[in-house]
Amino acid sequence: MPIKISTKEYKRVDLVSVSGRVDSSTAPQLEKALQKIIDGGRYRIVVDLSETDFVSSAGIRVLLSALKQVRRFNRGDLRLAGMSSKVKKAFDLAGLLELFQVFENSVDAVGSF
């Protein structure tokens, strides 16, 4: 299943919606989308995973890398929204759920900034 990534820029935050599978072949696309936002000097990012049915370790690595970049110098944060129980379990097994702020939906996540 091909990955579909859409970004929407709000006044204070960028919303990145991901649908499909994030694995080793599609993770670079997600990385490129996140890097473009960060390179543009925007450090408040919400990644909406409500349409994502699988995230591999490569996808988790991309999200972690982006999280480190936006939190550097206390500039911003990367928050996750709408994780399915399967995706949430992958983060939990990796012990990374505590690193991210996770919200039920993207509206709550965007509003948290």
WOSULNOR-V912890 format. One record per helix or strand. SS is the DSSP state (a for helix, b for strand). FROM is the first residue (numbers start at 1). TO is the last residue. If there is no record, write none. Layout:
((SS:FROM:TO) (SS:FROM:TO))
//
This chain:
((b:4:9) (b:14:22) (a:27:39) (b:44:55) (a:57:74) (b:77:81) (a:85:93) (b:101:103) (a:106:111))
//
